[in-house]
Amino acid sequence: MGYQVLSNTQGKDLIKAWTEGVPFEEGAQRQVRNTASMPFIHKWVAVMPDVHLGLGATIGSVIPTKNAIIPAAVGVDIGCGMMAVQTSLTATDLPDDLKGIREVIERACPHGDRSSRAAGHKGGGWKEAPALVEDSWKSIEDTYKTIISKNPKVETKRHPALQIGSLGGGNHFIEICLDESNDVWIMLHSGSRGIGNKIGRTFIEKARKDMEKWMINLPDKDLAYFPEGTDHFDDYVESVNWAQNYARLNRETMMKNIIAALKLSGRLPDFTTEKMAVNCHHNYVEQENHFGENVFVTRKGAVRARAGELGIIPGSMGARSFIVRGKGNEDSFCSCSHGAGRTMSRTAAKKRYSVEDQVAATEGVECRKDAGVIDEIPMAYKDIDAVMEAQSDLVEIVHTLKQVVCVKG
């Protein structure tokens, strides 16, 4: 048995935690106990080894629910996830100086939350949508119009069409990596951008107001939920499904733009990307069947890992990442961790570490090495090797990746 069993706030054994050998702070344990005490939990809450404190529910938890969804558990970066593509390139095809490769990627993808210096970028997105972005948007535009007609408050100042194919900030990244055979991979991490954030926040607030209206007492106000059949439930499901589709499309569009830019750069020999590709969410909700019942499974910082299913578990700047294959472990509701998991807040990391620490920790990686990315320093995260060991009964490692270029928002 790879997990430990914990009790919820009523003393019932409704938590299974894959946390052996990794930190599981007291605040996160309290948060998991609160979540596992909600009356609509199906079987138990599964806790992944990258678990840490989040909004309402812990990041790194799998929450199966019957006839209800907790919007704050899904979060505000709806559909956030990973994509990785294996190329036909090898390490010897890369130039000695990788700064030019990083600059090509930065020009190809709007990144950060403000305007970058690249022509055509504005406010973390595009000034005008390129043709590929326009085509992507057209495939989801009609449902978006339906959503904002029902919920005008989810409309954003920056049109969501102008953020497809963009990275965002925080822990979102694009990397060029080498695997154990020195094959070159392109990997990225992003989600549903401003529109996903607005959808998430709008419906979290609606759920809180519903709880007040119905005078439902909660262990944490951020565990406010929509019961199936109530006014906002169907609207939320429609909106969250759309945001998850947007996030997947965002990653696919970004990857296409990166590949095209690298091919046109003249810095690399011609290459193909047909060997292997993985695109997986790690902040989302989906209806699945577990233990004979159809339930809503919210993976808040967790990846689905059904038997044979491929997923991505990134480390941090300077650490290894993994392409994994699921083992279909039902105790975890067929899930695994979504990364290493933070051990300290961004504010704490900035106070504790210096630019010199960041330079040393990312030696050998072509990336930003300035005060603006200290909060992403590898030491702010758990040991990825310990995280992988703790979930050895959930996934097997297919490829081990080490970044040589990292673009941070």
C-alpha positions as CSV (number, residue, x, y, z in Angstrom):
1,M,0.0,0.0,0.0
2,G,1.6,3.3,-1.1
3,Y,-0.7,5.6,0.9
4,Q,-1.4,6.5,4.4
5,V,-5.0,6.9,5.7
6,L,-6.1,10.0,7.5
7,S,-9.4,11.0,9.1
8,N,-11.6,13.9,8.3
9,T,-12.9,16.4,10.8
10,Q,-15.6,13.8,11.9
11,G,-13.0,11.2,12.6
12,K,-13.9,9.1,9.5
13,D,-11.1,7.5,7.4
14,L,-11.9,9.5,4.2
15,I,-8.4,10.5,3.1
16,K,-5.7,8.5,1.3
17,A,-2.4,10.4,1.1
18,W,0.6,9.4,-1.1
19,T,2.9,11.5,1.0
20,E,5.6,9.2,2.4
21,G,8.9,10.9,2.4
22,V,7.6,14.3,1.4
23,P,6.5,17.4,3.4
24,F,2.8,17.6,4.2
25,E,2.3,20.7,6.2
26,E,-0.2,21.1,9.0
27,G,-2.2,23.8,7.2
28,A,-2.6,21.6,4.2
29,Q,-3.7,18.6,6.4
30,R,-6.4,20.8,8.0
31,Q,-7.6,21.9,4.5
32,V,-7.8,18.3,3.3
33,R,-9.7,17.3,6.4
34,N,-12.2,20.1,5.8
35,T,-12.7,19.0,2.2
36,A,-13.1,15.3,3.1
37,S,-15.9,16.3,5.5
38,M,-18.2,17.7,2.8
39,P,-21.3,15.6,2.7
40,F,-21.1,14.7,-1.0
41,I,-17.6,13.2,-1.2
42,H,-17.6,9.9,-3.0
43,K,-15.5,7.3,-1.1
44,W,-12.5,9.5,-0.1
45,V,-10.2,12.3,-1.1
46,A,-6.9,11.3,-2.6
47,V,-3.9,13.4,-1.8
48,M,-0.9,13.5,-4.1
49,P,2.8,13.9,-2.9
50,D,3.0,17.5,-4.2
51,V,0.3,18.6,-1.9
52,H,0.4,22.1,-0.5
53,L,-2.0,24.8,0.7
54,G,-4.5,26.2,-1.8
55,L,-7.7,28.2,-2.0
56,G,-10.3,26.2,-0.2
57,A,-8.9,22.9,-1.2
58,T,-5.3,21.8,-1.3
59,I,-3.3,21.9,-4.5
60,G,-2.4,18.3,-5.1
61,S,-5.7,16.7,-4.2
62,V,-8.3,14.6,-6.1
63,I,-11.8,15.3,-5.0
64,P,-14.6,13.0,-6.2
65,T,-18.1,14.4,-5.6
66,K,-21.7,13.2,-6.1
67,N,-24.2,15.7,-7.5
68,A,-22.1,18.7,-6.5
69,I,-19.0,20.7,-7.6
70,I,-16.8,23.0,-5.5
71,P,-15.7,25.9,-7.9
72,A,-12.8,27.0,-5.7
73,A,-11.5,23.4,-5.8
74,V,-11.4,23.6,-9.6
75,G,-9.7,27.0,-9.1
76,V,-9.2,30.0,-11.3
77,D,-6.6,28.7,-13.7
78,I,-9.2,26.3,-15.2
79,G,-7.7,23.7,-17.5
80,C,-4.1,24.6,-16.6
81,G,-1.8,21.8,-17.7
82,M,1.2,20.6,-19.7
83,M,2.1,19.8,-23.2
84,A,5.2,18.1,-24.5
85,V,6.4,17.1,-27.9
86,Q,9.4,14.9,-28.8
87,T,11.4,16.1,-31.8
88,S,13.7,14.3,-34.2
89,L,16.5,16.6,-33.0
90,T,19.3,15.5,-30.7
91,A,21.6,17.4,-28.3
92,T,24.3,17.7,-31.0
93,D,21.8,19.6,-33.2
94,L,21.5,22.5,-30.7
95,P,23.8,25.5,-30.9
96,D,26.5,26.1,-28.2
97,D,24.9,29.4,-27.3
98,L,21.2,28.8,-26.5
99,K,20.3,32.4,-25.9
100,G,19.2,32.8,-29.5
101,I,16.8,29.8,-29.1
102,R,15.3,31.4,-26.0
103,E,14.8,34.7,-27.9
104,V,13.1,32.9,-30.8
105,I,10.6,31.3,-28.4
106,E,10.0,34.6,-26.5
107,R,9.2,36.3,-29.8
108,A,6.9,33.5,-30.9
109,C,4.7,33.5,-27.7
110,P,3.4,36.4,-25.7
111,H,4.4,35.8,-22.1
112,G,4.1,37.5,-18.8
113,D,1.2,39.7,-17.8
114,R,2.5,42.9,-19.4
115,S,3.6,43.9,-22.9
116,S,6.8,42.2,-24.0
117,R,9.2,43.8,-26.4
118,A,8.3,41.5,-29.3
119,A,6.4,43.1,-32.2
120,G,2.7,42.0,-32.2
121,H,2.6,41.4,-28.4
122,K,0.5,43.4,-26.0
123,G,-0.6,42.8,-22.4
124,G,0.5,39.2,-22.3
125,G,-1.3,38.5,-25.6
126,W,-1.5,39.7,-29.2
127,K,-2.2,43.2,-30.5
128,E,-4.0,41.5,-33.4
129,A,-4.6,37.8,-33.6
130,P,-2.4,35.9,-36.2
131,A,-4.2,33.6,-38.6
132,L,-3.5,30.4,-36.6
133,V,-4.9,32.1,-33.5
134,E,-8.0,33.3,-35.3
135,D,-8.7,29.8,-36.7
136,S,-8.3,28.3,-33.1
137,W,-10.7,30.9,-31.7
138,K,-13.4,30.3,-34.4
139,S,-13.7,26.7,-33.2
140,I,-14.9,27.8,-29.7
141,E,-16.4,31.2,-30.3
142,D,-20.1,30.3,-30.5
143,T,-20.1,28.6,-27.1
144,Y,-18.3,31.6,-25.6
145,K,-21.0,34.0,-26.9
146,T,-23.6,31.7,-25.2
147,I,-21.7,31.8,-21.9
148,I,-21.4,35.6,-21.8
149,S,-25.0,36.1,-22.8
150,K,-26.0,34.1,-19.6
151,N,-23.2,35.5,-17.4
152,P,-22.1,38.9,-18.6
153,K,-19.7,39.3,-15.7
154,V,-17.3,36.7,-17.1
155,E,-16.4,38.9,-20.0
156,T,-12.9,40.2,-19.8
157,K,-11.4,43.5,-20.9
158,R,-8.8,41.7,-23.0
159,H,-10.8,39.6,-25.6
160,P,-9.9,35.9,-25.0
161,A,-9.2,35.5,-28.7
162,L,-6.1,37.7,-28.2
163,Q,-4.6,35.4,-25.5
164,I,-4.8,32.0,-27.4
165,G,-1.2,30.9,-27.9
166,S,0.1,32.9,-25.0
167,L,2.0,31.7,-21.9
168,G,0.9,33.9,-18.9
169,G,3.0,34.5,-15.8
170,G,3.7,32.8,-12.4
171,N,4.9,29.2,-12.8
172,H,4.0,28.9,-16.4
173,F,6.9,28.1,-18.7
174,I,8.2,26.9,-22.0
175,E,11.3,24.6,-22.1
176,I,13.6,22.9,-24.4
177,C,14.6,19.7,-22.8
178,L,16.9,16.7,-23.3
179,D,15.8,13.2,-22.4
180,E,17.8,10.2,-21.2
181,S,18.9,9.5,-24.8
182,N,19.7,13.1,-25.6
183,D,16.6,13.5,-27.8
184,V,15.2,17.1,-27.8
185,W,11.7,17.8,-26.4
186,I,9.7,21.0,-26.4
187,M,7.6,21.3,-23.2
188,L,5.2,24.0,-22.0
189,H,2.9,24.8,-19.1
190,S,-0.1,27.1,-19.4
191,G,-3.9,27.3,-19.0
192,S,-7.0,29.3,-19.8
193,R,-5.4,32.7,-19.2
194,G,-7.5,35.7,-18.3
195,I,-10.9,34.3,-19.3
196,G,-10.4,31.1,-17.2
197,N,-9.5,33.3,-14.2
198,K,-12.6,35.5,-14.7
199,I,-14.9,32.4,-15.1
200,G,-13.4,30.9,-11.9
201,R,-13.7,34.0,-9.8
202,T,-17.2,34.8,-11.0
203,F,-18.6,31.4,-10.1
204,I,-16.7,31.1,-6.8
205,E,-18.5,34.3,-5.8
206,K,-21.9,32.9,-7.0
207,A,-21.3,29.8,-4.9
208,R,-20.5,31.8,-1.8
209,K,-23.7,33.8,-2.2
210,D,-25.7,30.7,-2.7
211,M,-24.4,29.3,0.6
212,E,-25.4,32.5,2.4
213,K,-28.8,32.5,0.8
214,W,-29.4,28.9,1.9
215,M,-27.8,29.5,5.3
216,I,-25.4,26.5,4.8
217,N,-22.5,26.5,7.3
218,L,-19.1,25.5,5.8
219,P,-15.8,24.7,7.5
220,D,-14.3,27.1,5.0
221,K,-16.1,29.6,2.8
222,D,-14.1,28.6,-0.2
223,L,-15.7,25.1,0.0
224,A,-18.9,26.8,-1.3
225,Y,-20.5,24.5,-3.9
226,F,-23.2,24.1,-6.5
227,P,-25.6,21.2,-6.0
228,E,-26.7,19.5,-9.2
229,G,-30.1,20.9,-10.3
230,T,-29.7,24.4,-8.8
231,D,-29.7,27.6,-10.8
232,H,-26.0,28.0,-11.3
233,F,-24.8,24.3,-11.6
234,D,-25.5,23.9,-15.4
235,D,-24.1,27.3,-16.2
236,Y,-20.9,26.5,-14.3
237,V,-20.5,23.1,-16.0
238,E,-20.9,24.7,-19.4
239,S,-18.5,27.5,-18.6
240,V,-15.8,25.3,-17.0
241,N,-15.9,22.8,-19.9
242,W,-15.5,25.6,-22.3
243,A,-12.5,27.0,-20.3
244,Q,-10.9,23.6,-20.3
245,N,-11.2,23.4,-24.0
246,Y,-9.8,26.9,-24.3
247,A,-6.8,25.9,-22.2
248,R,-6.0,22.8,-24.3
249,L,-6.4,24.8,-27.5
250,N,-4.1,27.5,-26.0
251,R,-1.3,24.9,-25.4
252,E,-1.8,23.4,-28.9
253,T,-1.6,26.8,-30.6
254,M,1.4,27.9,-28.6
255,M,3.2,24.6,-29.5
256,K,2.5,25.1,-33.2
257,N,3.8,28.6,-33.1
258,I,7.0,27.6,-31.2
259,I,7.7,24.8,-33.7
260,A,7.1,27.0,-36.7
261,A,9.3,29.8,-35.3
262,L,12.2,27.4,-34.5
263,K,12.0,25.9,-37.9
264,L,12.2,29.3,-39.5
265,S,14.9,30.6,-37.2
266,G,17.8,29.1,-39.1
267,R,19.3,28.1,-35.8
268,L,18.4,24.4,-36.0
269,P,18.4,21.8,-38.8
270,D,15.0,20.7,-40.1
271,F,13.1,18.5,-37.7
272,T,9.9,16.6,-37.2
273,T,7.6,16.3,-34.2
274,E,5.8,13.0,-34.8
275,K,7.5,10.7,-32.2
276,M,5.4,11.5,-29.1
277,A,3.1,14.3,-27.9
278,V,1.2,14.6,-24.6
279,N,-1.3,17.3,-23.7
280,C,-2.9,16.9,-20.2
281,H,-4.9,19.1,-17.8
282,H,-4.0,19.3,-14.1
283,N,-6.6,21.8,-12.8
284,Y,-10.0,20.7,-13.9
285,V,-13.2,18.8,-13.3
286,E,-14.6,15.9,-15.3
287,Q,-17.4,13.4,-15.0
288,E,-16.0,9.8,-14.6
289,N,-17.0,6.4,-13.4
290,H,-15.3,5.2,-10.2
291,F,-16.4,2.2,-8.0
292,G,-19.5,1.7,-10.1
293,E,-20.9,5.3,-9.9
294,N,-20.7,8.3,-12.2
295,V,-19.1,11.2,-10.2
296,F,-17.5,14.6,-10.8
297,V,-13.7,14.3,-10.2
298,T,-11.9,17.5,-9.5
299,R,-8.2,17.3,-9.9
300,K,-6.7,20.4,-8.2
301,G,-3.1,20.1,-9.1
302,A,-3.3,16.4,-10.2
303,V,-3.1,14.5,-13.5
304,R,-5.3,11.7,-14.7
305,A,-3.3,8.5,-14.8
306,R,-5.5,5.7,-16.1
307,A,-3.8,2.4,-17.1
308,G,-1.6,3.2,-20.1
309,E,-2.4,6.9,-20.2
310,L,0.5,9.3,-20.7
311,G,1.0,12.3,-18.5
312,I,3.6,15.0,-17.6
313,I,5.1,15.7,-14.2
314,P,7.4,18.7,-14.3
315,G,10.0,19.5,-11.7
316,S,11.1,23.2,-11.2
317,M,13.6,25.5,-12.9
318,G,16.8,23.5,-12.7
319,A,15.1,20.2,-11.8
320,R,14.2,17.1,-13.9
321,S,10.7,16.5,-15.3
322,F,9.0,13.2,-16.3
323,I,6.8,11.8,-19.0
324,V,4.9,9.1,-17.2
325,R,2.5,6.3,-17.9
326,G,-0.5,5.7,-15.6
327,K,-1.0,2.4,-13.7
328,G,-4.7,2.9,-13.3
329,N,-4.6,2.9,-9.5
330,E,-8.3,3.2,-8.4
331,D,-7.4,4.1,-4.9
332,S,-6.2,7.4,-6.3
333,F,-9.1,7.6,-8.7
334,C,-6.5,7.0,-11.4
335,S,-4.4,10.1,-10.7
336,C,-0.9,11.3,-10.0
337,S,0.9,14.5,-8.9
338,H,1.1,17.5,-11.3
339,G,4.6,18.5,-10.3
340,A,7.0,18.9,-7.4
341,G,4.7,21.1,-5.3
342,R,5.8,24.2,-3.4
343,T,7.3,24.1,0.1
344,M,7.2,27.9,0.6
345,S,5.2,30.8,-0.7
346,R,6.4,33.1,-3.4
347,T,6.8,35.9,-0.9
348,A,8.9,33.7,1.4
349,A,11.1,32.6,-1.5
350,K,11.8,36.2,-2.5
351,K,12.7,37.1,1.1
352,R,15.0,34.0,1.6
353,Y,16.9,33.8,-1.7
354,S,18.9,36.2,-3.8
355,V,19.7,36.5,-7.5
356,E,23.0,34.8,-6.8
357,D,21.1,31.8,-5.4
358,Q,19.0,31.7,-8.5
359,V,22.0,31.9,-10.8
360,A,23.6,28.9,-9.0
361,A,20.5,26.9,-8.9
362,T,19.9,27.2,-12.7
363,E,23.5,26.6,-13.8
364,G,23.5,25.1,-17.2
365,V,20.1,26.4,-18.1
366,E,19.5,29.3,-20.5
367,C,16.9,31.3,-18.7
368,R,16.1,34.5,-16.9
369,K,18.3,34.9,-13.8
370,D,17.0,38.1,-12.2
371,A,14.9,39.2,-9.2
372,G,11.7,38.8,-11.1
373,V,11.9,34.9,-11.1
374,I,13.3,34.3,-7.6
375,D,9.9,33.1,-6.5
376,E,10.4,30.2,-9.0
377,I,13.8,29.1,-7.6
378,P,14.1,25.3,-7.4
379,M,14.6,25.4,-3.6
380,A,11.0,26.7,-3.2
381,Y,9.8,23.3,-4.4
382,K,9.8,19.8,-3.0
383,D,12.4,17.3,-4.1
384,I,11.0,15.9,-7.4
385,D,12.8,12.6,-6.9
386,A,11.1,12.1,-3.5
387,V,7.7,13.0,-5.1
388,M,8.2,10.4,-7.8
389,E,9.2,7.8,-5.2
390,A,6.1,8.5,-3.2
391,Q,3.8,7.7,-6.1
392,S,5.6,4.8,-7.7
393,D,2.3,2.7,-7.5
394,L,0.5,5.4,-9.5
395,V,2.7,5.9,-12.5
396,E,5.8,4.5,-14.2
397,I,8.5,6.8,-15.7
398,V,8.7,6.6,-19.6
399,H,11.1,9.5,-20.2
400,T,13.2,11.7,-17.9
401,L,13.7,15.3,-19.2
402,K,16.2,17.9,-18.2
403,Q,15.8,21.5,-19.4
404,V,18.5,23.4,-21.2
405,V,16.3,26.4,-22.1
406,C,13.5,27.8,-19.9
407,V,11.2,30.7,-20.8
408,K,9.3,32.0,-17.8
409,G,6.3,34.4,-17.8
